[in-house]
Amino acid sequence: MPTRQTSTSGKPKSPRIQVVLPEDLCARLTALAEQESRTVSNMARVLIQQGVQRHEQGDAGLSAAKESSPVAMRPEDRLRNSLEAQQPRRLRGAPRRLRLHRPG
């Protein structure tokens, strides 16, 4: 059963689960995450989402395809999917330091 935590602002966080992986699968997941400039947790979430969608499409045929189409998705899911589909971009140059001016 997923656990649900609350943030410091009081808003509920997304449900959390724990998964035990064999060492070789964990190493492969870590390598994939590094290739795509993601965290291991985020890479696992993306792969689980894709696997669930494929499973639903295979089980329910066309009805599952209609449910998972971009038209039926929530706007935040569409935005998230479009951002995840983009190739990671590298930052140019070294980060600049910000100077905070304290009121006198």
C-alpha positions in Angstrom: 0.0 0.0 0.0 1.5 3.4 -0.9 2.2 5.8 1.9 1.1 9.4 1.6 3.1 12.1 3.3 2.4 15.8 3.7 4.8 18.6 2.8 5.8 21.4 5.2 3.1 23.6 3.6 0.5 21.0 4.5 -0.2 19.9 0.9 -0.3 16.1 0.4 2.6 14.7 -1.5 2.3 12.0 -4.2 2.0 8.5 -2.8 5.4 6.7 -2.2 6.1 3.0 -2.7 9.2 0.9 -2.1 10.5 -1.6 -4.6 13.2 -4.2 -4.1 15.3 -4.7 -7.2 18.0 -7.3 -8.1 21.5 -5.6 -8.3 21.8 -6.1 -12.0 18.4 -4.5 -12.7 19.3 -1.6 -10.4 22.6 -1.0 -12.2 20.8 -1.0 -15.6 18.2 1.4 -14.2 20.9 3.7 -12.9 22.7 3.6 -16.3 19.5 4.6 -18.1 18.9 7.4 -15.7 22.4 8.8 -16.2 22.0 8.6 -20.0 18.8 10.7 -19.8 20.1 13.1 -17.0 17.4 11.9 -14.6 17.3 10.7 -11.1 17.0 6.9 -10.6 13.6 7.5 -8.9 12.3 9.6 -11.8 13.5 7.1 -14.4 11.8 4.3 -12.5 8.5 6.4 -12.4 8.7 7.1 -16.2 9.4 3.4 -17.0 6.5 2.3 -14.7 4.2 4.8 -16.4 5.1 3.5 -19.8 4.8 -0.1 -18.8 1.3 0.4 -17.2 0.1 2.2 -20.3 1.3 -0.6 -22.6 -0.3 -3.2 -20.3 -3.6 -1.3 -20.3 -3.5 -1.0 -24.1 -2.8 -4.7 -24.5 -5.5 -5.8 -22.1 -8.3 -3.5 -23.1 -7.5 -2.8 -26.8 -9.0 0.3 -28.2 -10.8 1.5 -25.1 -7.5 1.8 -23.2 -5.9 3.6 -26.1 -8.8 6.2 -26.0 -8.3 6.6 -22.2 -4.6 7.1 -22.5 -4.8 9.5 -25.5 -3.6 13.1 -24.9 -7.2 14.3 -25.2 -8.3 12.4 -22.1 -5.2 13.3 -20.1 -5.1 16.0 -17.5 -3.3 19.2 -18.5 -0.5 18.7 -16.0 0.1 15.1 -17.3 0.3 16.4 -20.9 2.8 19.1 -19.8 4.8 16.5 -17.9 4.9 14.1 -20.8 5.9 16.7 -23.3 8.7 18.0 -21.0 9.9 14.4 -20.4 10.0 13.7 -24.2 12.4 16.6 -24.7 16.1 15.9 -25.0 18.0 17.3 -22.0 19.9 20.5 -22.7 23.2 21.4 -21.2 23.7 24.8 -19.5 26.2 27.1 -21.2 29.0 28.4 -19.1 29.6 28.4 -15.4 26.7 29.4 -13.1 26.8 33.1 -12.0 26.8 34.1 -8.4 23.9 36.1 -7.2 24.5 39.0 -4.8 21.8 39.7 -2.4 21.7 43.3 -1.1 20.7 43.6 2.5 18.6 46.6 3.3 20.8 49.0 5.3 
